[in-house]
């Protein structure tokens, strides 16, 4: 029998494998997944202050751990910010936290959410699904790893355009067939 946290992590890992890696939405994800360098953390936070504290702790853990052991962290918070607009507003706080001098510009954070919506899109536009994880999630990335991956990948700046094309070809029916 699995615990609730295992269920949440398994759903997130399934999404990562089928969508992010399977559709090649992030060409950098497969290597860290195969090497088991992704840390999955389920937050118990029910208040923004709690999640902020957990975020800071996870950034410090990444700072103190070699990238070969943990390259990136998915901080999944299923009990907070189920509304995308509230989650998006909280991201201003995340940006401020990551910019703290103690982190020395070492990290960036990407956002993932079941209701993710890019500015200028409609809620059901298929390109929004590139960032639609099963639960609200903060993806903590090392700047050095991002830089290294971008340098190794030709035309990395074209990834968002390719993702939109991929999602448009797949369509909502194709997405539903993934079982996500």
N, C-alpha and C positions, 0 to 999 in steps of 0.2 A: 504494500500500500504506500502510495506517495504522499508526502506532506504537501500542504498548500504551496509552499515556496518551491518545491520540486516541480509541481504542476506549472507554476508561473514560469520558471526557468525553462522547462521543457517546451512550453508554447513559444517562448522567445527564441530558443535555439532552433525550433522547427521553422519559424518565420525566417530566421537568419539563413538557414540552409536552403529553403525553398525559394525565397524571394530575393534576399540580398545577394547570396552566392549563386543560387540556381538561375536567376535572371541576369546575373553579373551587374547588379546595380552599383556595387562597390567592388571594383576589381582588386582592392587591397584586402578584402575581408577573408578570402579563402585561406591565405597563408597563415594568418594569425589563428584562424579557426582550426586548421589542420594541426598546427603546432600547439594547440590548446593554451594559447596566450591571451584568451579573452576571460576576464573575470565577470561572472554574473552575480549581482548582488540584488536581493529583494529587500527593499526598504519597508520598514514597518511604520514609517512616518505617516501621521495623520494631520500634521500641521507644517506649514512652510518652514518654520524655524528648525524643526527636526530634520527635514530633508536637507536644508542648507548645511546643517552640522554634519550629516552623513556625507554630503558632497565634499565638504572640506576634508573629512577623514579619508575618503577614497582618493582624493587628489594627493594627500600626504602619503598614503600607502603607495600609490604609483611612483611618487617622488623617491621613496625609499626602497623600491623594488626594481631590479634590473628588467629592462624591456624583454629580455629573453625569457623571463619567467611570467610576467604579466605585462602585455603590451598595451592593452586597452581594457576599459571597464564599462559594462552596461549596468547602470544604476536604475533598476526597475522599481517604480513606485506605484503599485496598483491601488493604493488606498488614498491617494491624494492627486488632485488635479485631473479628475476624469473629464472636466470640461476643457476643451482645447484652448479657449481664449484665456482662461485663468492660468493654464500651463504656460502659454505664450507670454503672459504678463510676468510670471515668475522668472522667465528666462533673463529679464533685465537684472535681477538679483544674482543669477548664476554668472552672467558676464562680469559683474562687479567682483564677485568672489574669485573668479579665475584670474582676474587682473591684479589681485593682491600681490605685493612685492615678494612675499614668501614663495610664490610659484614662479617668479622670474620668467614669465612668458613661456613656460614649458608646456602648457596645455591649451586645448580648445575643447569645447563641448558642443555636440550636435544634439538636436532634439528629435525624438520619435514619439508618435502618439497615435492612438486608434482613430482619432478624428483629424489628423494632420491636414492642414490646408495652407498652401502657399498663397502669399499675397497676390491678388489679381486673378485668382481662380474661383470657380464655383465648387461647392462642397463635394460634388460627385465627380469632378474632373479626375480622370484616371492618373494624371501625373502626381496627384496628392498621395497616391498609394505607395510611392517610393519611400515615404517616411512614415507609413502607417504600421507601426509595431502593434502587437497584441495589447500592450499596456503602456502607459506613459513611461518614458525612459529617457534618461540623460546618458549620452554616449561620451565618455571621457577619453580623449585622444591625446597622445603625446605629440607635440609639435615636431619633434625630431623624427618620429616615425612617419608622420604625414609628409614631411619634406622629403624623406628618403623614398617613400612610395611614389610621390608625385614625380620625383626626378627619374624614377625607373619606368614610369608609365608614359608612353607617348601620348601627347594631346590630352593630358589629364583635365585640362580646362574644358574639354568637350564632353566630359562625363555626364553633366546634367542634361545636355541636349540629347545624348544617346539614350539616357534613361527615359526621357519623355517619349522618344521614338519607340523604344522597347515597350513601354507601357501602352502606347497608342496601338501598336500592333497586337499586343496581348488582349487589350480591351477588358472590360469589367467581367465578361463571361469567362475569359481566360484566367483572370485573377481568382474568380470564384472556384474554378477547377483546381487551383492550387490547394484548396482546402484551408485557406487562411481566413 
